[in-house]
Amino acid sequence: MPTDREDATGYAGVARRAWDSIAEATQPPLDQEALAAAADILDPDGWIPWPSIGTALCLAGGGGWQAPLIASLGPAVTVVDISSRQLQLDREAAARFGLTVECVETDMADLRALAGRSFDLVYQPISTCYLPELAPLYAAIAAVTRPGSRYWAEHWSAGQIQLDEEARWDGSAYRVAHQVGSGTPIHWQSDQPVDGEPVTCWHFAHSIGEVFGELCAAGFVIEQVSEPGLADPAAPPDSPEHLAAYLPPFIRLLGRCVDQ
């Protein structure tokens, strides 16, 4: 896999092309069984006070999964995604199950299309790794929330993004090859091509200080944090379970807006 770096200016175009391609090969797994377990799927830790959530923004969450699941719990849902094809999957899934989901195509860090609106919950599945910096994202979120609004997010751990793409396990240890917080993209290429072409994404490794500190600077307090992942140090080296025992794959957080 390529490790070349280049300027992050074009990150949005790269993300749009990648997720448009992925959408072409995606069949959303939404079914009645998933809808019945929506609250547990969306919030395994039980942090979100669903009865108090009247409006929700599913941020960078296109794909026919999270937004329809949220809608099934009662809130009025708006989903934002940079990929029109991912949003089409949301429209199709919502129509199939008689749900209402508003779709807005834009960069997650540019929410001007939602100016003047305010949401009780901003729900963001793993996606911050596609942004070169988080301060603009958090400022955009703050602009569409108010004191008391919640922000739920899951981040891909910077430690895993920093690993060598071609040989992360060298036979005795995991190899860290990339700086954290450099603002330059790390190229990732899918092992499975779509329509005969590899899918390329740019990933950015954000420091803990950026993930949490910039969120606090935007007017949020952090209420909950967890590091989900099936860790097993006895698993075969370089397996997801073995890696998770040394570098947890995800950081999940719940923030609450306290200042505007």
N, C-alpha and C positions, 0 to 999 in steps of 0.2 A: 504494500500500500504506500502511496506517495507521502513523503514527509516534508515536501517543499512548503515554505511559508510565503505569503504575499499579503499585500495591504488589505485591510478588512473592509474597505469602502463598499465593495460589491456583495456583502454578506446576504443582503435581502434577495437579490437575484439568484444567488446560489441556492438559498433555502427554498425559494419558490419553485425553481426547476426540480429540485430533489423531491419535494413533497408532492408536486404534481405527478411526477413519475411514479412515486410510491402509491399514490391514490389509484392509479390505473390498474395496479395489481392487487388492490385491497378489496376484500369482502368483509365489511364490518360484522363482528360476531354478535351483534345485539340480537337478543331473543327474549322471550317471556321469562325465562329463568334468570337472565341477567337483570331484567327490569325488577323482578321480585327481590333481588338482592342489591338494588342500586345503592342504598346508603352504605352498606358494608364495602362494596366495590370502590365507591368514590372516596370514602373516608374510613379506612380500616381501623384507625385509632379512636374513632368516635368523637372527634374534636368539634365538628361543625354543628351548630345548633339549628338543625333544619327547620323546626317549627317557626323560627324567627326570620327565616330567609324568604323574602318576597320576590326579590330580583337578584339574578346571578349573571355574571359575566364569565363565560368560559374562555379563557385567554390562551391563544395559540393552541386551541384544543379541537381543531377540525378533525374529521375522520369518521364520524358516525358512531361515536361511542360516548364520551363523557357528557357532551351537551344534551343528547336525548335522555341519558340516565338522570341528569339533574332535573330536566323537565318532568320526568316521570314522578319526581318527589314533590312537585307542585309549584316551584318558583317559575316566574317568567324568565326565560333564558335567552341571552344573546351570546353567540359564539363568534369570536374573532380569529381569523387565520389568514396567513399570507397566500395560501394556496386555494384557488377557486375550485379545484377538483376535490380537495379535502372537504371544503364546505358543501359541495354537491352531495357527498356521502352523508353529511348531517341532514340535508334536506330529504334525501331518500329514506334514511332511517326514521326520521320524525314522521314522515308521511305514512310509512308502513305501520307505525304503531299509534297513529292518531295523536301525535304530540305536536306542540308548536315550538319552533326554534327559529329565532331571528339570526340571520347570517350576515356578517360584515367582513369584507375582504380588505385587510390592511395589515401593516407591520404591527407586531405586538407592542412596540415602543412608540407607536404613533396612533393615538386614540382620538384624534381630532374629530373623527366622524361621530364620536359619542359625546361631543362637547355639550355641557349642560345637563347631562344625565348622571345618575348616581346609583350604585349597586350595593346591595346588602352584603354580597359575597363576590369576590373575584377568585376564581378557581383556575389554577394554572398547572396543568400536567407538565412533565419534563419537556422543557423547551428553552430555558434561559441559556443553555449551552450553545445556542445558535446566535447569540448576541455578543458583540465585542465588548460591551460595557453594560452594567446594570442600572446605573443612575438614571438614564433617560427612561428606562422601563418603569422603575419605581415612581418616578415623577408622573408618568402617564397614568399609572394606577391610582396614585393619590388624587389626581384630577377627577376621577370618576368614582370616588368613595367619599365617605363622610365619617366623622367620629362615631365609632361603634361598628363600622363595616369590617368584615373579616377578609383576610387574604390567605388562601391556602395554596401552597406551592410545593412541588417536588423538584429537586435539583439533582442532576447527575453529578456525582462527586468529582471534584477537580482532580483528586488523586488518580482516579481511573482514566480520566481524559489525558493526563500527563504521561501515561505509559507508552512505551515504544510500540508502534502499531504493528511492526513486522515481527518482533520477538520480545513480547512483554515478559515472558518467563525464559530465563537464560539457562535453566537447569538447576539453579540453586536459589534464585531470587527474582523478584519482579523488577524490571528495568524502567526507571523514570527517565523520559527523554525530552520532555517539554517543560518550559517554565510555566508557572502559574501567574495569572494576571498580566501577561505580556501584551494582550490586546491584538495579537496576531493569530490568524486561524491555523488550526491543525487539521489537515486534510484527512477525511475518513471516506473510505470507499466500500460499498456493500460487497459481500461475498457472492450474493446472488443477483445477477443482472436483471433488469426489467426491460422487456422487449429487446434483449440482446445487448443492452448497454448498461455499464456499471452506474450505480447511483452514487454521486459524490456530495458529501456535506462538509461544511466547515464547522468545527467545534472550537469553543473558547473555554479555557480553564479559568474559572473565577475563584479568587481567594475567599476564605471564610470571612475575612474582614469586609469584602465587597458584598457577599451574599447577605450578611446580617447587618453590617454597619451602614451600608447605603440604604437599606430598608428602614432602619431606625431614623436616619437622617431625613427620610421622606415623610416622617410623621407617624410611623407605626411602632407599636411595641410587639415583641415576640412573646407569644403565650405558650407555645408548645414546639418542641423539636424532637425528631426521632431519626434514626438511621436504619431504615428497613433493609432487609437482605437476608438470604438464607446462607449463613456462614457455617462452614464446616472445615476446620483445619486438617481433618483426616481425609478429605476428598482428594482426588487426583490433582496434582499441581497444574495450574493454568485452567482449571475448570472454574465456572462462575462461583461455585460454593467455596472453593479454596481461596480464590482471590478475595471474596467478600470477607473472609476471616482476617485478612490483612488490610484491605482497603474497602470499607463498606461502600456499596455502589451508589447509594442515594442519600440525600438529606431532605427530609420532609419537615415543613414548618407551618405553623399557623400564626399569622400576625393580626393585630387589631389596630385600626386607624384611631389615633387619639388627637391628631393635630392637622390643621389645614393651613 
